[in-house]
Amino acid sequence: MVRKPKLSPRKQTVQARSAVTVEIIVEAAARILEERGLEGYTTNAVADRAGVSIGSLYQYFPNKDAITIALIHRETADLFADIERASSEDDWRNALALMTDAGVAHQLRRPALARLLDIEEDRLPNHAREKSVIDVIHPALTSVLQKANPKTDIDLETLAFDVMAITRGMTDMAGIRRELDGVALRARTRKAVFGYLGLTPPKA
């Protein structure tokens, strides 16, 4: 039987000092990914950037993937909260627009990091993650689209994946182009999403 690699942190951060150390390591990982990409992303590089010994790093994280998972959890926490708030809107137009805005804001907050974490999340085994972006966003989008009832022969679950692809594709390209105008990008993304669905967007 093949043993699954351990991907959760070694230490439970019950002490304030431990929590601070974990956050320093996780942020160091984020900086390494942004500056050096996946090729330069090693536990030695992270430890050096965090100012801790490699032995200390391994006291908190058993391997690099465990650090990556902690980073994904940190970076998606705000996104999940924004999606939950948006999906609770009574007006489905506002809900869909705000969910699209949340995706744009998440990708633009740290665009290079967001793109690399998308790649890493796809690579990591399913058992490693508590909730993936798809696990959270797709059912929320599907529920909103059910209320919108777009006139199409495409099923709602596929439409929800398409909306996610439109948002991710546009924001990824904006990141590659180093676009900083979030207001303009949100407007274009809303237009693309509502246009694809054949729906009228809410008034700005």
C-alpha positions in Angstrom: 0.0 0.0 0.0 1.4 3.4 -1.0 1.6 5.8 1.9 0.2 9.3 1.2 2.6 12.1 1.9 1.8 14.1 4.9 0.5 17.5 3.8 -0.8 19.1 7.0 1.4 21.3 9.3 3.4 19.4 11.9 2.6 21.8 14.8 -0.7 23.1 15.8 -0.1 26.8 16.2 -1.6 27.3 19.6 1.1 29.7 20.8 1.4 33.2 19.5 5.1 32.7 18.7 4.3 29.6 16.7 1.5 31.3 14.8 3.9 34.2 13.9 6.6 31.8 12.7 4.1 29.9 10.5 2.9 33.2 8.9 6.5 34.3 8.3 7.2 31.0 6.5 4.0 31.2 4.5 4.6 34.8 3.4 8.2 33.9 2.6 6.9 31.1 0.3 4.6 33.7 -1.4 7.5 36.0 -2.0 9.7 33.3 -3.4 7.0 32.2 -5.8 6.4 35.8 -7.0 10.1 36.5 -7.4 11.5 33.2 -8.7 8.5 31.2 -9.9 8.1 27.5 -9.4 11.6 26.7 -10.5 13.1 28.6 -7.6 10.5 27.5 -5.0 12.3 25.2 -2.6 12.2 24.7 1.1 15.7 25.9 1.4 14.8 29.1 -0.4 11.7 29.6 1.8 13.7 29.0 5.0 16.4 31.5 3.9 13.8 34.1 3.0 11.9 33.5 6.3 15.1 33.8 8.3 14.7 30.4 9.9 16.8 27.3 9.7 15.7 24.4 7.5 15.3 22.3 10.6 12.9 24.9 12.1 10.9 25.0 8.9 10.4 21.2 9.0 9.2 21.5 12.6 6.2 23.3 11.2 5.8 21.8 7.7 6.8 18.3 6.7 7.4 19.3 3.0 7.0 22.0 0.4 3.5 20.9 -0.6 2.3 21.4 3.0 3.6 25.0 2.8 1.9 25.5 -0.5 -1.4 24.2 0.9 -1.2 26.6 3.8 -0.5 29.4 1.4 -3.5 28.5 -0.8 -5.8 28.4 2.3 -4.6 31.8 3.3 -4.9 33.4 -0.1 -8.4 32.0 -0.8 -9.9 32.8 2.6 -11.0 36.3 1.6 -12.2 35.1 -1.8 -14.4 32.4 -0.2 -15.8 35.1 2.2 -16.5 37.5 -0.7 -18.2 34.7 -2.7 -20.4 33.8 0.3 -21.5 37.4 0.8 -22.2 37.9 -2.9 -24.2 34.7 -3.3 -26.5 35.8 -0.4 -27.7 38.8 -2.3 -31.4 38.8 -3.0 -31.1 40.1 -6.5 -29.4 37.5 -8.7 -28.0 40.2 -11.0 -26.1 41.8 -8.1 -25.1 38.4 -6.8 -23.6 37.4 -10.2 -21.9 40.7 -10.6 -20.4 40.7 -7.2 -19.2 37.1 -7.5 -17.4 38.1 -10.8 -15.9 41.1 -9.0 -14.6 38.9 -6.2 -12.8 36.7 -8.7 -11.2 39.7 -10.4 -10.2 41.2 -7.0 -8.6 37.9 -5.9 -6.6 37.5 -9.0 -5.4 41.1 -9.1 -4.4 41.3 -5.5 -1.2 39.4 -6.2 -1.6 38.3 -9.8 1.7 36.4 -10.3 1.1 34.5 -7.0 -2.6 33.8 -7.9 -1.6 32.3 -11.3 1.1 30.0 -9.8 -1.2 28.9 -6.9 -3.9 28.0 -9.5 -1.3 25.7 -11.2 -0.3 24.2 -7.8 -3.8 23.6 -6.7 -4.5 21.7 -9.9 -1.4 19.6 -9.3 -2.0 18.7 -5.6 -4.0 15.6 -4.7 -7.6 16.1 -3.8 -7.1 14.7 -0.2 -4.6 17.5 0.5 -7.2 20.3 0.4 -10.1 21.0 2.7 -11.9 23.0 0.1 -10.8 23.9 -3.4 -11.8 27.0 -5.3 -14.0 24.9 -7.5 -15.6 23.2 -4.5 -16.7 26.6 -3.1 -17.4 28.8 -6.2 -19.0 26.3 -8.6 -22.0 25.4 -6.5 -22.6 29.0 -5.5 -22.5 30.1 -9.1 -24.8 27.3 -10.1 -27.3 28.3 -7.5 -27.3 32.0 -8.7 -27.6 30.9 -12.3 -30.6 28.8 -11.4 -32.3 32.0 -10.2 -31.2 33.9 -13.3 -32.6 31.2 -15.6 -30.6 32.1 -18.8 -32.2 31.1 -22.1 -29.8 28.5 -23.3 -29.7 24.8 -23.9 -26.4 24.5 -21.9 -26.9 23.0 -18.5 -26.3 25.2 -15.5 -23.3 23.3 -14.1 -21.5 23.8 -17.4 -22.5 27.4 -17.5 -21.0 27.9 -14.1 -17.7 26.4 -15.2 -17.8 28.7 -18.3 -18.3 31.8 -16.1 -15.3 30.7 -13.9 -13.2 30.2 -17.0 -14.1 33.6 -18.5 -13.3 35.4 -15.2 -10.0 33.4 -14.7 -8.9 33.8 -18.3 -9.5 37.6 -18.4 -7.8 38.2 -15.0 -4.9 35.9 -15.8 -4.2 37.8 -19.0 -4.6 41.1 -17.2 -1.9 39.9 -14.7 0.4 38.9 -17.6 -0.1 42.3 -19.1 0.5 43.9 -15.7 -2.8 45.7 -15.9 -3.5 47.6 -12.8 -6.9 49.2 -13.6 -9.2 47.0 -11.5 -12.2 49.1 -12.2 -11.9 48.8 -16.0 -11.2 45.0 -15.7 -14.2 44.4 -13.5 -16.4 46.3 -16.0 -15.1 44.2 -18.9 -15.4 41.0 -17.0 -19.0 41.7 -16.0 -19.8 42.6 -19.7 -18.2 39.3 -20.9 -20.0 37.1 -18.3 -23.4 38.7 -18.7 -23.0 38.9 -22.5 -22.1 35.2 -22.7 -25.1 34.3 -20.6 -27.4 36.6 -22.6 -28.4 38.4 -19.5 -28.7 42.1 -18.6 -26.2 43.2 -16.0 -27.2 45.4 -13.1 -26.9 49.1 -13.4 -23.4 50.4 -12.3 
